[in-house]
Amino acid sequence: MSWKITYKKSVKKDLKSISKDIQYIIKRAIEEKLMIDPIKFGLPLRRNLKGYMKLRVGDYRIIYSIDESIVTVHVIKIGHRKDVYGRME
């Protein structure tokens, strides 16, 4: 079963600050992991980010939520691990 991926509008802006080679690696991780099994590959977040999950891609994190009823992964934020959690809206 393949999951559908949707992106928050601000993710495009997040990617502009990341180098092209890292963007490619992130895109592959989304296609090879999140589209296949986002529950298996991701880890749940805690505290004020409860309900979201993260996928680790080197020093970068993909923050997403899952809607199992419509088999969809909503990518919320992509950024460097040092500041991606603090910038969550």
C-alpha positions in Angstrom: 0.0 0.0 0.0 1.3 3.4 -1.0 0.6 6.5 1.2 -0.3 9.8 -0.4 2.0 12.7 0.6 0.8 16.3 1.1 3.0 19.3 1.9 2.2 22.4 4.0 2.9 25.5 1.9 5.8 26.6 4.1 7.7 23.4 3.3 8.8 24.9 0.0 10.4 27.8 1.8 12.1 25.3 4.2 13.7 23.5 1.3 15.1 26.7 -0.2 17.5 27.1 2.7 18.8 23.5 2.2 21.5 22.6 -0.4 20.4 20.7 -3.5 22.2 17.5 -2.6 20.5 17.3 0.8 17.2 18.1 -0.8 17.7 15.1 -3.1 18.4 12.9 -0.1 15.3 14.2 1.7 13.1 13.6 -1.4 14.4 10.0 -1.6 13.7 9.4 2.1 10.1 10.6 1.6 9.6 8.4 -1.4 11.3 5.3 0.0 10.1 5.5 3.7 7.1 7.8 4.2 5.3 6.7 1.1 5.8 3.0 2.0 5.3 2.9 5.8 5.4 6.2 7.8 4.5 4.5 11.0 7.4 2.0 10.9 10.1 4.5 9.8 9.1 7.5 11.9 9.3 8.2 15.6 6.5 9.9 17.6 7.2 13.3 19.1 6.4 14.2 22.7 5.2 17.1 24.9 3.9 20.1 22.9 4.5 18.3 19.6 2.5 15.2 20.6 0.5 13.9 17.6 3.4 14.6 15.1 6.1 12.2 14.0 9.6 12.7 12.8 11.8 11.1 10.2 15.6 11.5 10.7 17.6 12.2 7.5 21.2 12.9 8.6 21.2 16.2 10.5 17.7 17.1 9.1 14.3 16.2 10.3 11.0 15.8 8.5 8.1 16.6 10.8 4.8 15.1 9.7 1.4 13.9 10.8 -0.6 10.8 9.6 -4.2 10.5 8.7 -4.8 6.8 8.5 -8.4 7.1 7.5 -7.4 8.5 4.1 -3.9 7.0 3.9 -2.2 10.3 3.8 1.0 11.7 5.3 1.0 15.5 5.9 4.6 16.9 5.8 4.5 19.9 8.2 8.2 21.1 8.5 11.6 20.2 7.2 14.7 21.6 8.8 18.0 21.1 10.6 17.7 19.2 13.9 19.1 22.1 15.9 16.2 24.4 15.2 13.3 22.6 13.5 11.4 21.9 16.7 11.7 25.4 18.0 10.2 26.8 14.8 7.1 24.6 14.8 4.0 26.8 14.6 
